[in-house]
Amino acid sequence: MLFLEILRKKREGQRLSAQEIAFTVKGYISGEIPDYQMSALLMAIYFRGMDPEETALLTQEMLYSGKVIHPEEIPGPKVDKHSTGGVGDKVSLVLAPLAASLGVKMPMIAGRALGHTGGTLDKLESIPGFKTLLSLKEFKRNVEKIGLSIIGPTKEFVPADCRLYALRDVTSTVESVPLITASILSKKFAAGIDGLVLDVKVGSGAFMRNLEDARTLARSMVETAWRMGRPAVALITDMNQPLGRMVGNATEVQEVIETLQGGGASDLVELTLELGYQMLRLAGLCKDKCEARKQLEAALKDGSGWKKFKELVATQGGNLRYLENFHKLISKRTHLVTAQTSGYIGAIDTYNMGMAAVILGAGRKKLGDRIDPSVGFEVLAKQEDRIEKGQPMVRIFYRDESKLEEAQNLILSAYVISPERLPPPPLVYETLEHN
C-alpha cells in the first residue's frame, strides 16, 4: 500500500478505507510515514473532512495504538466527562469527586492549558505535591480504591494522539472536527469508560464560536461514540463569559474548594448539576433528573464531594495541609480593574479574558511554556450586572508588574458596557445524543 495514494485520495475528497486508515496510523507510529507526509494528510483532512465511518475508524485505530483498559477490568459503572475548553471552566474538579462520591467510577485523562483556555492538569498541579503522571497500574488502582483518578496523557495510552496532536498544533489543523473527535474519544475510551458526557462550549471564549459549529462537533462525537458501542450525551453550553468567579490555576482550585464546601458561584453550581445528572443517568444511578439533582445537591451540602476531593489529593501525592488555607498559594499582589463608564455589562469578550490570564503567566502560548500557578484574576462583574464608573470589575492577582498593564488593557477591551440591561445567554443551549 502506498501512502502517496492515500494522500491523493483524501486530497481529492474521497473516503479512506479501514485498511488505509490502519496503514496510516501504524505507519506514522512506527516512523515509516514521516512528519512532512502526515502533515500533508492532516491538511487534506482539515479541508476535505471525513465522513462518520472514517472518523470512527480513525478513532478506533488511535485508541488501540497503545495500551487500553477494558471496561470489565474495573468493576462498577464508569462514566467520564469532557469539556472542549473555556475560561474559568473548573467543572471537572467539582463534578469528578461529586460523582465519585455517589458511586460513579471516574478514570479521567485530562489536558493542559493551551492558548486562551485553561487546563485541568495545571490546576491540580497548583496543589503542592499533586502528581498527574501515574503508571497504568497506579491509575487503575486509584479508580478501584476511591472511584476516581485524574492523570495526563502517557506514552502507554494512545501514543498516536500524542504524536498527532503535536503535529496538528504546528500545522494549524487543530480545529478539524474529525481530528478533534478522534483525539478526544480515543483518549477517553482508552481509560475503559462505559459512557461519556461531553460539555461542548460555544461563544467568544470557546474554540467553537457559533452554535452551528458547536452542534457539528457535538454530533460528530456523539455519533462516533455510538459507532464504537459507547453511549454519549453532549451538552452545548455557554462560554460568552468566564465560568464562575475565578480564572487561573490556584485561584480556580480555591473556588473548587469553596464550591465543594457548599458555596460557589451559581452558574458553576448549576452547570455541575446539569452535567452531573447526565453522568448519573448514564451510570444507571438515578431514576430521573429530579432524583439526580437531589443526590448531587446533598453531596455538596453534606461534604461528601469535598471528602472525595481530599481523597483524590491524598492518593495522588498532594499535601492536604494546603487545602485548609489554599488562598495563601494565590499571589498577594493585586490590582483592581475599574469600569470606565456606568451602565450594564452587555457582553464580555472571553477570548480576551483568557489571553489576559496567559499574559499574567496563568496559561501557555505554546506547549512547553511554564505556568505560574499563583496568578490569575477574580471576575467581580458579569453579564447583566449594573456597574458604576470607577467600580471594580476584575481583581487581578499578579507577580510580574511589567505584565500588568497589558493584561489590564485586554480585560478592559473585553467588557462591553450597555446603557440598557441585556439578557445573558442561556447556560445550556441544547442537549444531543444518538436516538
N, C-alpha and C positions, 0 to 999 in steps of 0.2 A: 504494500500500500504506500502510495506517495503522498507526503504531506502537501506538496505543491498542488496536487489535485483537490485535496480537501480545502485548501486556501482559496483556490479558484472557484469552487462550488459556492462557498459562503460569500465570496466577493460578488458573485452574480445573483445572490439571493436564494440559492437552492438550499433545501434542508439536508442536514447531515444524518447519516445512518448511525445506528447504535455502534456498529463496528468502527466507523470513522471517529466517533467521539471517544470511544475507549482507546483507540490507537493514539489519538491526540493527547489525552491526559497522561497515559502511561509513557508516551514518548517524551513529553515535557518533563515529567518527574525523573525519568532516567537520564536526561541530558541529551537524548538523541535529537530532540527538536530544540534549537537554540532560541534565546530570548527574542532575537530580531524577527524570527518567523512567527513565534507565538504572538508578538506584539501586532503583527500584521493581521493575524486571525482575530485578536481581540477587537481591533478597529473595525474589521469586517462585521463582526457580531454587533458592535455598537451601532453601526449604520444599517445593517440588514436585519438584525434581530434573530430570534429563534422562536419556533412555534412551541406550544406547551409540551409536546412529546420530546422535542430536542432538549428543552430546559430541564425536564425530569431526568433524561438520560445523562446530561452533564452533571446534574446534582448527584445522581447515583454513582457515577464514576469518581467524582471528587470525594464523596462520602467514604468510599472503600479504598481510597488511595493510602490510607494508614490504618491504625488500629481502630476498632469500633466496639463500643459497649452495646451489647444486645439487651433489649428491654427486660428479658427474663433474668438477667444477671443481678438485677436489683429489685427485690420484692416491693410491691405497692404501686399505686398509681403515680406515674412520673410525667409531670407537665411542666414545661418551661415557658418563659415569657421573653419576648424580644422586642426592643424598640429600635426604630430606624434612626433615632438620634435627634437630640434637640438641645436647648439651652435651659439649664436648671432641671433637667429630667433625671431625678433620683428615685423614680418609682421602683426600680428593681430592688433597691436596697431597703425599701419599706415592704414591698409586696412579697419578696422571697422568704424572709423569716416569718411573715404573717401567714402565708400559705403553708409553709412547712409546719408551723405550729398547729395547723388544722388537719394535717395528715397527708399533704401533697409532698411527694418526693421531688426535689428540685436539683438535678445535676446541671449547673449553669456554666456555659462557656461564654465569657463576656469580652468586651473590647476596650480599647483605649481611646482617649480623646484624639481627634484629628480635625484640623480646620476649626470651624466655629462651634462644633458640637463637643460635649463632654464625654468622658469615658468612665464606665463603672469601675474598671480596674484601678485607675488613677485615684478615684475617690476612696476606694478601700485601702489603697496603699498610703493614704494620708494618716491611717491608723498605725502608729508605731509598731513594727514587728509583723504586720499582716503580710502573709505570703500568698501570692496569686499564682505562683508556679509550683504545682504539685505533680507528683507522678500519677499515672493512671490508677495505680493501686491505692494511693492515698485518697484520690478523688472519689473513687467508688466507696472506700471505707467510710469516708465522712458522710456521704449521702445515706449510706446504710445506718450509720450511727445516730446522726442528728437530723436526717432528712434533707440536708442542704449542703452544697459546696459551690463556691464561685471561683473559677480559675480563668486564666488566659489561654489562648491557643498554644498548643505544644507541638513539638515535632512528631509526637506519637499520633495526634489527631489531625486528620485532614491536611497532610503536607501539601497537597495540590493547591488548596486555598491559600496557604501561607505564601507560596511562590507566586500564584496568580494575582493575589491582592497587591503584592508589592509591585508587580509589573503593571497592573491597572492604574496604580497610583501615579506612576511616572509616564504613562502613555495617555492620560486623560480619558480613560474608559471606565471610570468608577461608576458613572451614572447609568450604565446599561441595565435595564430591568432584568433580562435573563441572567446576567452575570451577578447582579445583586442577589437574586433569588437563589442561585446555586451556591453562592458564598455563604449566605445566612443559613439555609436549610441543611447544607452538608455538615456544618459545624454543630448545629443543634441536634440533628439526628445521630451524629457520631457519639453523642453523650447518652444515648439509649432512652430517649423520651418516648412516651406513648402519644402525647399530643402537644400542641403548641398554640400559645396565644400571642398574637402579633399586634404591636402598637405602631401603626404607620402614621408618622407625623406629617402634617401639611401646614404650610404657611411660610412666613418670612424667615423663620428660624429653622426650617426643615430642608432636607435635600429635595423633597418634592414640594414645590412652591404652590401648585394649584391642585384642586380637588380631583380633576380627571387623571392627572399623573399619579396621584396617590392611589386612586382606585385601580389603575393599571398595575401598579406594583403589588397592591394588596391581593388582587385577583390572581396574579401570577404566583404568589407564594402559597395562597390557599389551594389553587389548582394543582400546583406541583406537589404539595404535601399530600393531597388526596391521591394523586397518581402513585405516590410512594407508600400508600397504605396508612398514613397517619392523619388523624383529624386535626384541622387547624381553623382558628377563627381570627379574623383581623378587625380591629377597631381603628377607624381613621380618626385621629384626634388632633386638636388644635395646637399649633406652635407659632402663633402670632404674638405671643408674649412669653417671657420666661415662666416656667412651671414652678409654682411655689414662690418662695421669697429669695432663697439663696442661690448664688451661682459661683462655682469654683470647685474645690475638692474638699478640704477640711470644712469649709463653710457649708457645703451640702450635706456632709456627714452630720454636722451639728443639727441641721434641720431634720435629717432622718431620725436622729435620737429623739428630738422633741416630738416628732410625729408618732413614733413607736411608744412614747410615754404618754400618749393621749392628746397631744397638741397638734401642731401642724397647720399649714395653710389649707383653706377649704378646697381649692382646686386640686392640690396634691392628694388630699384625702379622698376626694370624690373619684378621681381617676384611678386611684389604687383600688377602691371598692368596685368600680366597673370592671377593671381587668381581673380583679380577684374573683368576682362572680364567675367569669368565663373559665378561669382556672379550676375552680371547684366543680363547675359543671362538666368540663372535660374529664376531670378526675373521678366523676361519679360520686361526689361527696356532698351534694345538696339536692333538694327536691326542686327548688325554684329560686328565682332571683331574690325574693324576699328572705328566704331562709339563709341564703348565702351571705347577704349583706348583714344579717343579724350575727352570724358566726364571725364574720370579719370585724364588725364593729366591737363585738365582745372581746375578741383577741387584742384589739387596740386598747380597749378600756381596762381589761384585767392584767395587762402586761405580758401576755403570752408571746406576742410578737417580739417585744423587747427582750424577753428572756432568750428567745431563739436567736436573736441577733447577737447577743453576748456569747451564746454557744458557738455560733459561726466564727466570731472573732477569736475566741479562745482556741478553737480547734485548728484554726489556720495561723496560729502563732502571734496574734495581736495581743497587745498589752491592755488588759481590761481596766487598769487603773486610770488610763487616759480618758475612758468613756465617761467618767463621772464629772470631769471638768474639761470637756473637749474644746470648749471655747478658747482655752489657753493656747491651743495649737493654731489659732487664727491670728494673723498679723495684728498688732496693736496700733499700727499706723493707719489712720482712717481719714477719709476726706468725703465731705458731703457734696453731691451734685444737686444744685437747686434749679427750680423752674425759672425760665427767663420771662415767662408771661403767665397770666391767670387763665383758667378755663378747665376743660375736662380732658383727660387723657383719651385721645381718639384712636391712636394706633401706636405701636411700638415696633420698630424695625429690629426684629430679634436677631437677625444675622449680625447687625452692627453691635448688638449687645454681646453676642458670643465672641465677636472679634475683639471687643474691649477686654474681655476676660483673657483672651490669648495674649494681647499686648501686655497685660499685667503680669503674665507668666503662668496663668492657670491652665493654658492649653498649648497646643502644638501647631506650628505652621507646616511642619513636615515630620514624618516618623523619625524618631531618634532625638528630637528636641527634649530637653529636660523641663520638668514641671516644678513649679514652686507650689506645694500643697497649701500654703498658708494664705495665699492671696485670692481675691475674688470680689464679689460685691453682694449687697443686700438690696433687693428691689422694694422700695418704700411706697411707690405709686404705680398702680396697674390700670388697665383699660377701664373706663367708666368712672374712675375716681375724679373728684373735684380737686384741683390744685391751685394754689395762690402763688403769685410771683414771689420768688425767694424761698418758697417752701422746699424742703429736701425731697428729692425723687429717688435718689440712689445713694447708698453709703458704700464707698469703695474701701476695700482692705488692700493695702499695697505695701511693698518693701522698697522698690526702686523708684525714687522720686522722678527720675528722668522719663519714666513711662507714664506718669500720672496724667499729664496734660493731654496726650494723645488718646488715652483711654477715656478721659472725661469728655473730650470732643466727640468721640464715637457715640457715647451714651447720650449726649445732648442732641446729636443728629438723629438718634433713634426715636426720640419722643416727638409725637405729633400732638399738639395741644389744640383742641377744638373749642369754639365758643358754646357749642351745644353738646349735651350728653349723647353719645352714640352707643347703641347696644353692643356688647362684646360678642365675638363669635361663639358658637357652642363649643363646649369642651369635647364632646364626642359628636362627630358628624354622622357616621353610619357604621354599621357592623356587617361584615361579609363572611360567609362561609359556604362550603360546597353543598349544594342541595342534592 
